[in-house]
């Protein structure tokens, strides 16, 4: 999945930041696959990864650089993002 994010944010992030975002995307996608979510299926996987990638990029554009947080937030079911962050610790 390395390189997938670059198509959505070319020349926006430094290489070390891209690595963090790619780690987050890989972690989030593993979680989706292990949950057996319908959009993890072969038929929907490109759309699912795209949605996750765009959300991770949006959060990174806002300054977030914590890979665990970037991976967890798009999958969080809570409405309070601060509580989702606390769940990670």
C-alpha positions, 0 to 999 in steps of 0.5 A, a space after each residue: 500500500 506504500 505509495 497509495 497516498 501520494 496520488 491524493 497529496 503529491 508534494 504536500 508532505 515531506 518524505 518522513 511525514 508520508 511514511 507516518 501517513 502510510 503507516 497509519 493507512 496500513 494500520 487502519 486498513 488492517 483493522 478494516 480487514 480484520 473487522 470483516 467490514 463489507 467495504 474490505 471486500 475485493 469489490 470495494 477495497 479501492 474505494 475503502 482505502 481511498 476514503 481512509 486515505 483522504 480522511 488521514 490526509 485531511 487530519 494531517 493537513 490539520 497538523 496531526 502526525 500521530 500514526 496511531 491517532 490517524 489510523 484510529 480516528 476514521 474508524 472511531 465510532 464515538 462522536 467525541 474525538 477526544 475520547 477516541 484519542 484517550 481510548 488509544 492510551 
